[in-house]
Amino acid sequence: MSKQAAGEHTRCEIFGQPDLWQSVYQLILAQETDLQLFLTPLLQRADLQILLTGAGSSAFIGEAAQGIVQENTGIPTRAVATTDLVTYPTHYLQAHHPTLLVSFARSGNSPESAQAVILANKHCRELYHLVITCNGEGQLLKKVSFDPRNAFCLVLPDAANDKSLAMTGSFTSMLLSILLLSDFRNIRANEARVDCIIAQANRILDRRKNIRLLGEADYERVVFLGSGPMLAIARECHLKLQELTDGKIICKHDSFLGFRHGPMAVVNAKTLLVYLFSEDQHVFQYERDLAREVMRSDRIMGTVHLGRHLPGDPHERLNIDLDPGSKGLNVIPATLIGQLLGFYKSLALDLDPDNPSISGTINRVVKGVILYENRPNYTDTP
């Protein structure tokens, strides 16, 4: 297969995201009345808690969204991976606490997705479901019974259901959905924010030639750094580059402040550091200090600046300065830097980005998961 033909699905799914986000926004507007009937009474409850759950990249959606959702709704919000919830349900589910369980699923066919819902239904006296999925035919919606009185299923446009192995448009469209829904009262006013992230994404995509050249550079390790919600995006970028290169590039992620506390030891002369800078000026002060500290090091191959430009960095390989104005939604276009680096490095390594796992270790839908009966001391009924 030629390099031009390899990864065609992945390429289209990465570059199609700006149009996809506009479709997601229009889809939510079209269901405005039904969403309002479901969400309004729930989000007015002072005793409600919100759990954001998914597996793999879908879990990282919850991590990126949890702080913003809590800020938008004023409701305690926590991200819990289904892979954690299935093994230790009583650590996360509170029987006597009204709960909105938000499930993110690209295919809806991961075994843990349905099992997490089943366990929550058994354990919680008062449970509500918001399912955000890219596949209306997935097992999550087929096998799990959702009462329309306490559940809402948002099935995203077909283009969100990636054909390739790596989650790209599915990740960003599900993340956009929950961020918009958490600020649902301002859904029409937020059109300007959606337009802003589309413009930011197009600016990143316009630098594809520079990113391709960077993908062909001789690095062996990549570290993505972010703060707050952007830390989860750093984690998603870490996964994206590592899985698209079949593990040949070793990746890490951390916060700017946390990086000093041991993880900086991973940096060597073959390391690329990717800074996912915050729009928040107060947060940026901490990030800038770490970046300036790295400037004085000679143990690094290069840096990438996304969001802001920090002049004077002798290691800078790429800078993409983005106009602010997304007010928290900038985590969505920031994800593209990991996708693009992964895509171009995968091609440089003569892999097929659509299916980079030569050994078959990684699959589009996880395999090998056996679900076991509840432990003896776990009560099925509250």
N, C-alpha and C positions, 0 to 999 in steps of 0.2 A: 504493500500500500504506500502511495506517495505521501510525503509530508502534507501536501496540499489537501489530499483526501482524508488523511488521518485526523480524527478529532472534529469532523464536520458538525456533529450534533453539539459538542461542547462549545465550539466557536459560535454557532448560531444562538445557543442558549445564553452565553455570556453577553454577546452583543445585542441580543433582543430584549434585555432587561428594561431599558428605559420605556419602550413601548408597552411591555408587560405591566409595569407599575401604573401606567396610565389606565390600562384595562382593569387592574385591580381596584383602583380608585373609583372608576365608573361602575364596577360591579357592586361595590359597597353602597354607592349612591342609589343604585337601582333597588337595593334591598333596605333602604333607609327606614321605611315604616316598620317592617318586621323586626329589624334589628333594634329599633327604638322600643318597641313593645317588649322585647326580651331583656335588653340591657338596662333600660331606665330604672325599673323597680329594683333590680339587683344592685346596681351601683349606688343606690340611695340607702342601702342597708349598712348601718354602722358596725354590725357584728359579722360581716362577711370577710372571708379571706380568699385570696386568689392563688391557685397553684398553676404554674406554667410547665407543661411537661412534653417530652418527646425523647427520641433516642438519637444519639450521634449528633449530626449537624442540627437536627430538629430540637435537640436539647439546648444547643447553643443559642437558638432563637430566644428561648426563655431566659437564658442568662443575659443576653443583650437587652431584652425588653423589661426585665423585672423592675429595675429602678425607675424607668420612665413610666411604666404602667402604674406603679405605686404613687408616683408624683402626680400623674394625671387624674387618678381616681381617688386618692386619699385612702385607699384600702390596702392593708398589709398584703404584700405580694411576694411570692417565693418561687424560684425556679427549681424544679426537681426532675431529674432525668427519669424516664420510665424504667431504665435499667437499674436505678436505685430504688424506685418505688416498688417494683416487683419483688425485690429481694428483702426489703425492710419496710413494708407498708405502714406499720404502726409508728415508725419514726417520723412520718410525714402526714399521715391522715389522722385527723382529730374527729372522733365520732360525734361529739356534741357541738362542733363548730361549723356553721353553714359555710359551704365551700363552693367556689366556682372553679371547676377543673377545666383548664384550657389545654386541649390536645393538638399538637402540631404533627402532621404526618404528610410526607410527600406521596408515598404509595398507599399508606394505610395498611400495609401488609406485614409490617414488622410484628413478630409475636408479642413483644412487650407492650405495644400500643393498646391492643384490645385487652390484654391482661391487666394493665394499669387501670383501665376504666372499670373492668369487672370488680377488681379489688376495692376501688373507691366506692362503687355502688354498694358493695357488701358492708363496708366499714362505716360510711358516713350516713348519719340520720337524714341530713338535708344537703343534697348534692345537686349542683347544676353543671351542665356541660356546654362548653363552647368548643366545637371541633373546627379547626382550620386545616383543610386538606387540599391536595392538588389532584386527588383521584376519587371521584364520586363512586367508583366501582370497587374500592379497596375493601379488604376484609374488616377493617375497623368499622365501617358503616354497614357492612352486610351482617356481621356476626353479633355486634353489640346493639342492644335495643335501647334507643333513645326516646324518651317520652317527650313529645313536642311541647308539653307544658313546662318542662324544665331543661330543655336542650335546644341549641341552635347549631346547625351545621353549615359552614361557609365553604362551598366548593369553588376553588379558584379556577381561572380560565385554563383551558387545555394546555396552553403554552407554558404554564407553570410546572407541568408534570414532566420534568427533564427526562429525556430518553437516555442520556449518558449516565455513567456511573456517578460522577460527582454532582452534588447538589449545588446549583448555581442560582438560576431564576426561581426555583422552588424556595430556596432559603430566603432570598431577599423579598419575595412576594408575600410569604407567610409572615416575615418580620414586619413588613409594611402594614399588613392587615391588622396585626394586634396593636401596633402603635396607633393606627388611625382609630380603631375601635375603642381603645382606652380613652381617647379624647373625642368620643363620638358626638358630644354636644356641639363641637366646633368643626364637624366634618366638612361643611361647605367652606368655611373660612380657611381650612387647611389645604385647599387646592393650591394655594401659592407655595406652600412648603413642598408639596409633591412636585410642582414645576421646578422648584429649586434643586431637589435631589436629582431630577432628570437632567438638568443642566450640568450638575456636578459630575454625574456619571458620564455624560457625553464628553466632558473635558478629560476625564480619565481615559476613556476609549480613544479619544483623539491622539493620545500619547502612546498608542499601541506599538509603533515602531521602536520607540525608546525602550518600552517594556520588553519587547521581543529581544532587542540587543542585550538587555540586562539578563533576560532568561538564558541567553547563550554564554554569559560570563562564567568563569571557572570558580564558582563558590560551592561549598559542600554543606554549609550550615546556614540557616536563616532564622532569625529571631524577630518576632513581631511584638511590638510594644503598644499598649493602649491603656487608657484610664477609664474607670467606671464602665459604662455600657460598651465603650470601645475595647475594653479588655476581652470581652466575649468575642468581639469581631477579630481581635488578634488570635484568639483560640481557633476560630473558624478558618482564618487565613492559614494558620499553622497546619491544620488538618488538610485543607485544600491542596496546598503545595506538596505536602508529604504523600498524600494518596495519589495525586496525579503523576508523581514521579516514582511511584511504586516503592517508596521508602528509601530511594537512593539519595535524596536530600533530607538531612536530619533537621527537623524544625522544632522550635520552642516558642512559647509565648509567655509574656509576663506584663505586669504593670510597670510604669516608669519608676515609681518609687520602690516597688518590690524587687526590681532587677538588681539593685545594689546588694541585696541581702542574700548573696550566694550565687544566684543564677548567672551573674555576669561572668562567672568562671568558664562558661561554655564558649566565650568569644575567642576566636583565634584568627589567623591571617586569611582564612578561607571562609569567614563569616560575613554575611550581609545582615545589617540591622534595618528593619522597616519601622519607621515611626508613624503611628496613626495619631496625629495630633488632634487635640480637643479644640472645639470652637469656643469653649469657655476660657476666658482670659485668665481667670484665677487658677484654673487647673493647668493651663499652658505654662505658667511660671515654673511649676514643678517639673514638667516635661522638658522645658527648655534647659533647666539646670542639669538634668541627666544627659541630654544631648551635648551640652557644652563640655561635660566631663569626658564623654566619649571622644570628642574632638581632639583631646590631648593624648589619646592613646594611639600607639602605632601597631596595636594588635587587632586590626580589623581590615577587612577588604573594602567595604563600602557601606553607605547608608542611603536610604530612600526616605524622603520627606513627603508625607501626604497630608494635605489640608492647609498647612502653613509652610512658609519658607523660613529657614533659619540660616541667615547669611554667615559666611566664614567657615563652613564645615569643609575641611580638606578631603573628607572621605565621601562627600556627596556624589552619588551616581545618578540620581533622579530626584527631581522636585516637581510636585504637582500641587500648586497653590489653588485652593478652592474658595470661591466667594461664599461667605457665611449667609445664613438666612433660613436654614432648614430647621433650626430650633429643635434639635434632638434627633431628627431623621437622618442626619449625616452618617450615622452608623451603617445605613443601607448602601449608599454608593461606595463607602470605604471598603466594603467586602470585595469589590471588584479587583483591588490590587492583588489580593491573594489568589483570586481566580485566574487573573491574567498571568501572573508570575508562574503559577502552576501549569497553565496551558502551554506557555512558550517553553518552559524548562522541560516539560514532558516531550514536546516535539524535538527539542535539542538533544534529548537522550534517546531519540528514535523509538519512543513509545507512542501508543495510540491513546490520546487523552480520553476518548470515549470509553475505553476499556484498558486502562494502564496496568492492571494487576496481572502480570505474566503468569504467576503461580495460581491465580484464582483465589487468593487469600481474601481479597476484598470483593464484595458483590454489591450490586445495586440495592438488593433487599437482603438483609442479613440472613445467613444460614446457620444451622447447627444449634439453634436455641431450643432447649427442652423446658417446657413449663411444668413445674411440680405442684403437687397439692399443697395447700396451706399447712404450715407447721402446726403441731398439735395444740400449742397454747394460743393460737390465733383464732379469735372468735369471728364467725362469719356474720353475726348480727350484732349491732351495737347494744 
